[in-house]
Amino acid sequence: MAATRLVEELVALGSSDEITVVGDEPGPAYNRILLSAVLEGSHAEEALTLRDTGWYAGHGVRLVGGTRVDELDRAGRQVVLADGSRLPYDHLVLATGANPTLPPMRGLVRRDGRLHERVHAFRSLADCRRLLEALPAARRAVVVGGGLLGLQVARALSVRGVLVEVVEGGDHLLRSQVGPRAGSVLQRSLTRLGTAVYLGARGVRLTEAGVVLDNGYVLETDLVVITAGGRPAASLARRAGLTVRRGVVVDDHLTSPDDPRVHAIGDCAEHEGRVSGFVPPAWEQASILARRLAGHDVCYSGARSVVRLRASDLDVAVLGDPEHEPGEVVEIANPVAGSHRKLVVREGRVVAASLVGDLSQVGLLTQHFDRGTVLGPREPGSLLLPDRPAAPRAIPDDAEVCACAGVSAARIRSCRTVEDARRTTRAGTGCGGCADVVRQLVATTERHPV
C-alpha cells in the first residue's frame, strides 16, 4: 500500500524517472486493511484494488509481480531477483511491510515447515482466501491475539456464523492502543455479541482436541487464526548491510544512514526508534519521499497516529497515544451502554484520545487534534458527550475527513460520486471508517453542484 501511494505521488508530480515496482505477491498491491471486510462478506475482493495493471501500464510504470527479491547489490546498484535476473536502480525504496509472527505454541507448524491445516495466518489475500475456503466446514474458531487485527478477524468470523473464542496474553483487549477500562468495555461488547474472551491466557499446544491453554483448559476448535503481532520485513536490508533494529532505520529524509540511495517507508521502516504499523503514517511517508525524490526540500518529522477498528458492531478510534501521552485526563465511561471515551489534554490542546462504542464526536475531535486547537475549560468534557442529532454540525472545508489518506472535506465536496472520491482522493480506501461522511458530502454536492 505504501509503494502504491509512492508511485501515485511520483506520477502526480510529473516524475520522468523510470519506475519499477517488484512484489512477491501476484498482481498489483491491494488494501490489506479491508481483508477482514472480505472475510466478513461485506466487501468483494474487487473492492481491495488500489490501482489495476492498466493504470500502471498507462503511466509507464513497470509492474513485476509474483517475484521475490533475493539480494540487494548495493555496490553495483542492482536488485537481484529469485531467478537470478538483475534490475538496476538509481534510488531503491524498500516497502516490504511486515511478516506475521507465530506464538510459541507447539503443533502450529508441521515437520515439513508448513502450517497445520487448521492454522491460519491473516496477512495477505492468499491467507484470506484460504480461510474462506475452510469456513464451510468450521463450527468453532480460536483467534490468538486481542489486538486490532484479532478483533477484526473475530468479528468477521462471528458474522459468518462461527463460534469464536479470543485468546489474549495481556490483561485487556487492544492493550497497545487503549487502557484497561476501555478494554473491559470492549470485552463486554464482544461477549454480548457472542464471542468469548480469555485474558491473561496463552496457548501452549495445538492437539486433536483443540488449543491447550497454559492453565490446562482446552478450547475445542476447527480453526486457529494467528493475529498475535508482526515484525518488520527487514531481512533483505539486514543481509545488505543496512542498519536494522526493529525495522530498517531511516532518517528525516526517509533514507538509510548507510546508503543515500536506499530508502524505506511503511511497516518495514523505523524512524526515531518507532515502527508505525498503520496506514496513515505509511502514506504520509510515501508522500514525503516522493517529493524528496522529485527534488523538493521536505522532511519527515514523525506521523501523528489515527487508528480505527474496522469491525461490525465494534466502534473504536484512537488518536495519538492516550496511554502514554502526558497531560490531564478527561474520561467518561458507560459500561452498560458499551461506551468509553477518554481525552488527554495538555495546555488546553487535545494531544491524544480513545473512543470506544460511540464515535459521534470523532470528526470534531480529530479536527482539534490535528489543528492543536486551544480549548476552553468546559470544552473537553462537552467533546466527550454524544452528539445531538437535532443540531448537526456542518463540516468545514479544511476538516480532515479521511485520516488514512489525509483528505479534506473540500476535496470530497469537489467529487461528483463516491467512486470518483475513492479514485481521485483515495478516501474510503483505507480503514473504511470515513465511508458514511464521504457519502454525506457527495450527496450534498449532488444537491448543490459546485
C-alpha positions in Angstrom: 0.0 0.0 0.0 2.9 2.4 0.8 4.5 1.6 -2.5 1.3 2.3 -4.4 1.0 5.7 -2.7 4.6 6.5 -3.5 4.1 5.7 -7.2 0.8 7.7 -7.3 2.6 10.7 -5.9 5.5 10.4 -8.3 3.1 10.2 -11.2 1.2 13.2 -9.9 4.4 15.2 -9.6 5.3 14.5 -13.2 8.3 12.4 -12.5 10.2 11.4 -15.6 12.1 8.6 -13.9 11.7 5.0 -14.9 9.7 3.4 -12.1 9.7 -0.4 -11.5 7.6 -2.0 -8.7 8.6 -5.5 -7.6 6.4 -7.6 -5.4 6.3 -11.3 -4.3 2.5 -11.5 -4.5 1.0 -11.8 -8.0 -0.6 -8.7 -9.4 -0.7 -5.1 -8.0 -0.9 -4.1 -4.4 -4.3 -4.1 -2.6 -5.9 -2.8 0.6 -4.9 -5.1 3.4 -7.0 -3.2 5.9 -10.2 -4.4 4.2 -9.2 -8.0 4.2 -11.4 -8.5 7.2 -14.3 -7.0 5.3 -13.8 -9.6 2.6 -13.7 -12.3 5.2 -16.9 -10.9 6.7 -18.6 -10.8 3.3 -19.4 -7.1 3.3 -16.9 -6.4 0.5 -15.9 -8.3 -2.6 -12.3 -8.9 -3.5 -12.5 -6.3 -6.2 -13.0 -3.6 -3.6 -9.5 -4.1 -2.4 -7.9 -3.0 -5.6 -5.8 0.2 -5.3 -4.6 0.6 -8.9 -5.1 -2.1 -11.6 -2.5 -3.2 -14.0 -3.9 -0.9 -16.7 -3.2 2.1 -14.5 0.4 1.1 -14.1 0.9 0.5 -17.8 -0.9 3.7 -18.7 1.6 5.7 -16.6 4.7 3.9 -17.9 5.3 2.1 -14.6 6.7 -1.4 -14.9 5.0 -3.9 -12.5 6.9 -7.1 -11.7 4.5 -9.3 -9.6 4.9 -12.8 -8.2 8.7 -12.3 -8.0 10.9 -12.4 -4.9 13.9 -10.2 -4.4 16.8 -12.3 -3.1 19.6 -9.8 -2.7 20.5 -6.1 -2.8 23.7 -5.5 -4.7 24.4 -2.0 -3.2 27.9 -1.7 -4.8 26.5 -2.4 -8.3 23.2 -0.6 -7.5 21.2 -3.6 -8.6 18.3 -5.7 -7.2 18.8 -9.4 -7.7 15.6 -11.4 -8.3 14.9 -15.0 -7.3 15.5 -16.2 -10.9 18.9 -14.5 -11.0 18.0 -11.6 -13.1 19.0 -8.1 -12.1 17.3 -4.7 -12.1 19.5 -1.6 -11.9 18.5 1.4 -9.8 19.4 5.0 -9.0 17.2 5.0 -6.0 15.8 2.0 -4.2 12.8 2.1 -1.9 12.1 -0.7 0.5 8.3 -1.0 1.2 8.4 -4.7 2.3 5.8 -4.3 5.1 5.7 -6.8 8.0 5.6 -10.5 8.4 3.2 -12.3 10.8 4.8 -13.8 13.9 3.9 -17.2 15.3 3.4 -17.5 19.0 5.5 -20.2 20.8 2.7 -22.8 20.6 3.6 -26.4 19.7 1.8 -28.0 16.9 1.2 -24.9 14.8 3.8 -26.0 12.2 4.3 -29.4 10.7 7.7 -31.1 10.3 7.9 -30.0 6.7 7.6 -26.4 7.8 4.0 -25.8 6.6 1.3 -24.6 8.9 -1.1 -27.2 10.3 -4.2 -27.4 8.1 -6.3 -25.9 10.9 -3.9 -23.0 11.5 -4.2 -19.8 9.5 -2.3 -16.5 9.3 -4.2 -13.4 8.2 -1.9 -11.0 6.5 -2.4 -11.5 2.7 -5.2 -12.0 0.2 -4.0 -15.6 -0.1 -4.4 -16.1 3.7 -7.9 -14.6 3.4 -8.9 -17.0 0.5 -7.6 -20.0 2.4 -9.6 -19.1 5.5 -12.7 -18.5 3.4 -12.3 -22.0 1.9 -12.1 -23.5 5.3 -15.3 -21.8 6.7 -18.0 -24.1 5.3 -16.6 -27.0 7.5 -15.9 -24.8 10.5 -18.1 -24.5 13.5 -15.7 -23.1 16.1 -12.6 -20.9 15.8 -9.9 -19.7 18.2 -8.3 -16.3 17.4 -4.9 -15.9 19.0 -4.4 -12.2 19.8 -6.7 -9.5 21.1 -5.3 -6.5 19.1 -6.8 -4.7 16.2 -6.4 -7.4 13.7 -7.5 -10.1 16.1 -10.8 -8.3 16.9 -11.4 -7.6 13.2 -11.0 -11.3 12.4 -13.0 -12.5 15.4 -15.9 -10.3 14.5 -15.8 -11.3 10.8 -15.9 -15.0 11.7 -18.8 -14.4 14.1 -20.8 -12.6 11.3 -20.2 -15.7 9.2 -21.8 -17.8 11.9 -18.7 -19.3 13.5 -18.5 -19.6 17.3 -15.3 -17.6 18.2 -13.1 -17.5 21.2 -10.3 -14.9 21.6 -7.1 -15.7 23.5 -5.1 -12.7 24.6 -2.0 -12.9 26.8 -2.4 -9.4 28.2 -4.7 -8.1 30.9 -7.1 -6.4 28.5 -8.0 -6.2 24.8 -6.3 -3.6 22.5 -3.7 -3.1 25.1 -1.4 -1.4 22.7 -4.0 1.3 22.0 -6.3 1.7 25.0 -6.3 1.3 28.7 -7.9 -1.4 31.0 -11.2 0.4 31.4 -11.7 0.8 27.6 -10.5 -2.7 27.1 -13.1 -4.1 29.6 -15.9 -2.2 27.9 -14.8 -3.7 24.6 -14.6 -7.2 26.1 -18.2 -6.8 27.4 -19.4 -5.7 24.0 -17.7 -8.8 22.4 -19.3 -11.1 24.9 -22.6 -9.6 24.2 -22.1 -10.3 20.5 -21.4 -13.9 21.3 -17.6 -14.0 21.4 -15.8 -15.4 24.4 -12.6 -13.7 25.6 -9.8 -15.3 27.6 -7.4 -12.7 29.1 -4.0 -13.4 30.6 -4.0 -16.7 28.8 -1.6 -18.3 26.3 -2.0 -21.2 24.0 0.8 -23.7 24.6 -0.1 -26.6 22.3 -2.4 -27.5 19.4 -3.8 -31.0 19.7 -6.5 -33.0 18.0 -8.7 -32.0 20.9 -8.1 -28.3 20.4 -5.9 -25.4 21.7 -4.5 -26.2 25.1 -4.0 -23.1 27.3 -1.3 -22.5 29.8 -3.8 -23.2 32.6 -4.6 -26.6 31.2 -8.0 -25.6 29.7 -8.7 -26.9 26.2 -10.6 -24.9 23.6 -12.2 -27.2 21.0 -11.8 -25.7 17.6 -11.9 -26.3 13.9 -9.7 -23.2 13.1 -6.9 -21.4 14.7 -6.2 -17.9 13.4 -2.9 -16.3 14.4 -3.1 -12.5 14.7 -0.7 -12.0 17.6 1.5 -9.4 16.0 4.0 -9.0 13.2 7.6 -7.9 12.7 9.0 -5.6 10.1 10.2 -7.5 7.0 13.8 -6.3 7.2 15.9 -9.4 6.4 16.7 -8.2 2.9 18.0 -4.9 4.3 19.9 -6.7 7.0 21.7 -9.0 4.5 22.7 -6.0 2.5 24.5 -4.5 5.5 21.9 -1.7 6.2 21.3 -0.7 9.8 18.3 -2.6 11.1 16.9 -2.5 14.6 13.3 -3.4 14.8 12.9 -2.1 11.3 15.1 -0.6 8.6 16.5 2.6 10.2 15.8 5.8 8.3 16.5 9.5 9.0 14.2 12.5 8.5 14.7 12.1 4.7 13.4 8.5 5.0 16.9 7.5 3.8 19.2 4.8 5.3 22.2 6.3 7.2 24.3 3.7 5.4 23.4 4.5 1.8 22.0 7.8 0.4 20.4 5.8 -2.5 18.3 3.5 -0.3 15.1 4.5 1.4 12.4 2.7 3.4 8.7 3.5 4.1 5.7 1.8 5.7 5.7 -1.0 8.2 9.3 -2.0 7.5 10.7 1.5 8.3 12.0 2.6 11.7 12.1 6.4 12.3 13.5 7.8 15.6 13.1 4.3 17.2 9.5 3.9 16.2 7.8 1.5 13.7 4.3 2.6 13.0 2.4 -0.4 11.6 -0.6 1.7 10.4 -1.7 3.0 7.0 -1.8 6.8 7.7 1.9 7.0 8.6 2.9 4.8 5.7 1.0 7.0 3.2 2.5 10.2 4.8 6.0 8.7 4.4 5.3 7.8 0.8 4.1 11.4 0.0 7.2 12.9 1.7 9.6 10.6 0.0 8.0 11.2 -3.4 8.5 14.9 -3.0 12.1 14.4 -2.0 12.8 12.2 -5.0 11.3 14.8 -7.1 13.7 17.4 -5.8 11.7 19.1 -3.0 13.3 20.0 0.3 10.9 18.4 2.7 11.5 16.3 5.8 9.6 13.7 7.8 9.1 14.7 11.4 7.1 11.6 12.6 3.5 10.8 12.0 0.5 11.5 14.2 -1.4 8.3 14.7 -5.1 7.9 14.0 -6.3 4.3 14.3 -9.8 2.9 13.6 -11.1 -0.6 14.3 -12.8 -1.8 11.2 -15.3 -4.5 12.5 -19.1 -4.7 12.5 -20.7 -3.5 15.8 -17.4 -2.6 17.3 -16.6 1.1 17.1 -13.1 2.1 18.2 -11.0 5.2 17.3 -7.6 6.1 18.9 -5.8 9.4 18.3 -2.2 9.5 19.3 -1.0 7.5 22.3 -3.6 8.1 25.1 -1.9 5.6 27.5 1.5 7.3 27.5 1.0 10.9 26.4 1.4 13.2 29.4 -1.4 15.6 30.3 -4.7 16.0 32.1 -7.2 13.1 31.5 -10.9 13.7 30.9 -12.8 10.4 30.9 -16.4 9.3 30.6 -17.5 5.6 30.7 -20.8 3.8 30.5 -20.0 0.1 30.5 -23.7 -0.8 30.4 -24.2 1.1 27.2 -20.8 -0.2 25.9 -19.0 3.2 25.6 -15.8 4.6 27.0 -14.3 8.0 26.0 -11.0 9.5 27.1 -9.2 12.7 26.2 -5.6 13.7 27.2 -5.3 17.5 27.3 -2.1 19.4 27.6 -2.0 23.2 27.7 -5.6 23.3 26.5 -5.0 21.1 23.5 -6.1 17.5 22.7 -2.9 15.5 22.4 -4.5 12.0 22.5 -7.9 10.4 22.7 -9.6 7.0 22.7 -13.3 6.4 21.9 -15.0 3.0 22.3 -18.6 2.4 21.4 -19.6 5.9 20.4 -17.8 7.7 17.6 -20.3 10.5 17.1 -17.7 13.1 18.0 -14.7 11.6 16.3 -14.7 14.0 13.4 -14.7 17.1 15.6 -12.1 15.6 17.9 -9.8 14.7 15.0 -10.0 18.4 13.8 -9.0 19.7 17.2 -6.2 17.0 17.4 -4.8 17.9 14.0 -5.0 21.7 14.4 -3.9 21.8 18.0 -7.0 23.9 18.9 -6.8 25.6 22.3 -10.0 24.6 24.1 -11.9 26.4 26.8 -12.1 24.8 30.3 -15.5 23.2 29.7 -14.9 22.1 26.1 -13.0 18.8 26.8 -16.0 17.4 28.8 -18.5 18.5 26.2 -16.5 16.9 23.4 -17.0 13.5 25.1 -20.8 13.8 25.3 -22.7 12.2 22.4 -23.6 14.4 19.5 -27.2 15.7 19.4 -28.9 14.7 16.2 -31.1 17.7 16.4 -28.1 20.0 16.0 -25.7 18.5 13.5 -22.5 20.4 12.8 -21.6 21.5 9.3 -18.2 20.0 8.3 -15.8 22.9 7.4 -13.9 22.6 4.1 -10.5 22.2 5.8 -11.6 19.4 8.1 -9.8 16.1 7.5 -12.4 13.5 6.5 -10.2 10.6 5.7 -7.3 10.1 8.2 -5.8 7.3 6.2 -5.4 9.3 3.0 -5.3 12.8 4.6 -8.3 14.1 2.6 -10.2 17.2 3.5 -13.9 17.9 3.2 -13.3 20.4 0.4 -11.7 17.7 -1.7 -14.6 15.3 -1.2 -17.1 18.0 -2.0 -15.4 18.6 -5.3 -16.2 15.0 -6.3 -19.4 14.0 -8.1 -19.7 10.4 -6.9 -18.4 8.2 -4.1 -16.5 6.2 -6.7 -15.0 9.5 -8.0 -13.9 10.4 -4.5 -12.3 6.9 -4.0 -10.5 7.1 -7.3 -9.2 10.6 -7.1 -8.5 11.1 -3.4 -8.2 7.6 -2.0 -10.8 8.5 0.7 -12.5 5.3 2.0 -9.8 3.0 0.6 -8.0 2.7 4.0 -9.9 1.5 7.1 -13.3 2.5 5.6 -14.2 4.5 8.7 -15.0 7.6 6.7 -17.4 6.0 4.3 -20.6 7.5 5.8 -19.1 11.0 5.9 -17.9 10.7 2.3 -21.4 9.6 1.1 -22.9 12.6 3.1 -20.5 15.1 1.5 -21.0 13.7 -2.0 -24.8 13.8 -1.6 -24.6 17.4 -0.5 -22.6 18.2 -3.7 -25.2 16.4 -5.8 -27.9 18.6 -4.3 -25.8 21.8 -4.6 -23.4 21.4 -7.6 -20.1 23.2 -7.4 
